[in-house]
Amino acid sequence: MAHTEPPTPPHSLSDWKVLLPYWRSEDRWKALGLLGSIIGLSFLDVQVAVWFGKWDQTFFDTMFAYRVAACIALLPIYILMTSLSAGMRVIQQYMTQVLSMRWRLWNTRVYLRKYLSDDAYYHLEHGQNRADNPDQRIADDLAQMTVWTLRLGLEAIQAVTTFLSFAVVLWTIGGTLSFVWHGWHIVIPGYMFFGTTISILLVSFVLEKAGGPLVSANYRQQHYDADLRATLLDVRRNAEQIAFYGGEAAEHFRLSECLNRIAKNWRGVMTYTWRANTVVELYTGGVNIVLWALLVPKLLAHALTFGLYSRINSAFMNVRRSLQWFIENYTDLATLRSILQRLGEFERVVVSLPAGGIVRTPTDADGIEIKALALDRSDGSRIADIGSLHIPAGERWFISGPSGAGKSTMLRALAGLWTQGTGHISFNMRDAMFLPQRSYVPAGSLLQALSYPATPDRYARDACEEALLAANLAVLMPDLENEAAWGDVLSPGEQQRLAFARVFLARPSTLFLDEATSALDEKNEADLYARLLERLPHITLISVAHHAALKAFHGQEMILREKSVTVQRLL
Ligand SMILES: Nc1ncnc2c1ncn2[C@@H]1O[C@H](COP(=O)(O)OP(=O)(O)OP(=O)(O)O)[C@@H](O)[C@H]1O
């Protein structure tokens, strides 16, 4: 969760690129087929609207000639065209939903893969290049992106088609305007088309000036909204700790800060929205005056029948509606642009994840090889100089040293989570296991939590029960199938014992423990180590711990201090 100011979104075309990958994916043919059908239906719909215009003219001219029988004869065509138009719209909407769902699912799968690859989810939270609230980007932004892009994209295509179709009508039936001005004989062909288009383009220009900053304001709004959600989630997750501390006032302060940022930015959103809305409303109200002004030459020339008026009116309204679409959807387009900017930023951060100087090479050889290892912070300052070490297979090392010396960071570097610094690490990574101080216990069945990170069907039931017994958790055996938020139910000590049960099941050849027994009493701690060595006597073991009693289970001690590393034999 980030409480930093969001970066000003770059106004670049590159953000539109996040829309492209799906259309190059293995699903592209189905997607293009659906899109083609939807666009085809749009074209047909516009064509039906053009027929409607013609029908209007014939119908009203017939009506005002008082030919009742001929009017009635025209009605079946009207019913046919209306049914065709309605049917096409329903099918088009259905297909759009199917396409939207396929696109969203495909995108979300790709984003999840990127998020969970190369420890990106970890680096996004702890690394140098952070992207705030990735959960919001994956869950909400992607869904909105597909729905909004399809809606706005298809409406835009329809608007352009409508504009082109009715522009031709307006040009043809509107005729030519000719007049004399200061002795000049001026002739404007298609003057109705030009009059309508120029008036709307002018409004669009004014609108961009009035509501332009809405894109950035919307971008920031999403950032602040996500911050509020993340802070609330934080309170929910840490409810017990907060309650023990009586931290309600502090939490209230944090949440109020989030809310203040939302309120402050919201004022900007409102200002730009009311400005944009004023321009749109004034234009919507005044647009009829433009039509009347354009009809004046025809009236003066006595060249206007009711049928012709009706057709000009329908063509004018369609051209107006299609151009006005860009005006009316200005705020939605701005929101879509800000969603694309957020996704573009996420893509950029995921692609440029930390390229620190620590190199890890997997090997099949036994033992751990560390060469000239130095651990740095992201600002370049040094945490620890570890130097070169060879830990032969089957050796057990106890890592100690003052708090903050870099013990956990060294384990992170061994796990590939910390790359800032220099040096080279190699060991058999396939067969290694890391146990942090706070083990992750996913919600679900206890069997799931015990088998983690393997799936629950990985181990036989007997083996699971036996592992629980060895970890002094026999009391949990009847609960193996029970579902619960085990991370909240089990005490920290029980969670650490559960983590050892996982080790008994997985039987790694190398095990890294980072204060993995810190919550246990001495007897339980000693029992667990004894059982670990009983079961896996040849394991290569690296334990970071503060409890001196644990030295008895190790052969070497590595003492990490601010400026030096000492290795000494134990036993
Ligand atoms: N994600 C991080 N970003 C910036 N600095 C960090 C990060 N993680 C650790 N550090 C810094 O690295 C240094 C070493 O921290 P580390 O957790 O490795 O110490 P430690 O020896 O394990 O301490 P302890 O015994 O208290 O667990 C500390 O100064 C810490 O502030």
The ligand as a Gaussian input file, in Angstrom:
#p B3LYP/6-31G(d) Opt

LIG

0 1
 N       12.890000      -3.880000       1.998000
 C       13.866000      -3.153000       2.557000
 N       14.085000      -1.916000       2.110000
 C       15.078000      -1.160000       2.638000
 N       15.893000      -1.578000       3.604000
 C       15.742000      -2.815000       4.096000
 C       14.705000      -3.675000       3.590000
 N       14.801000      -4.850000       4.259000
 C       15.830000      -4.728000       5.133000
 N       16.386000      -3.519000       5.025000
 C       17.513000      -2.986000       5.819000
 O       18.570000      -3.919000       5.807000
 C       19.212000      -3.947000       7.047000
 C       19.323000      -5.379000       7.514000
 O       18.037000      -5.870000       7.810000
 P       17.817000      -7.411000       8.187000
 O       16.356000      -7.625000       8.343000
 O       18.536000      -8.234000       7.207000
 O       18.535000      -7.503000       9.578000
 P       18.657000      -8.726000      10.568000
 O       20.098000      -8.911000      10.854000
 O       17.919000      -9.912000      10.035000
 O       17.894000      -8.132000      11.823000
 P       17.042000      -8.860000      12.964000
 O       17.994000      -9.692000      13.750000
 O       16.488000      -7.734000      13.742000
 O       15.989000      -9.670000      12.253000
 C       18.398000      -3.065000       7.995000
 O       19.076000      -1.826000       8.133000
 C       17.098000      -2.881000       7.274000
 O       16.565000      -1.602000       7.524000

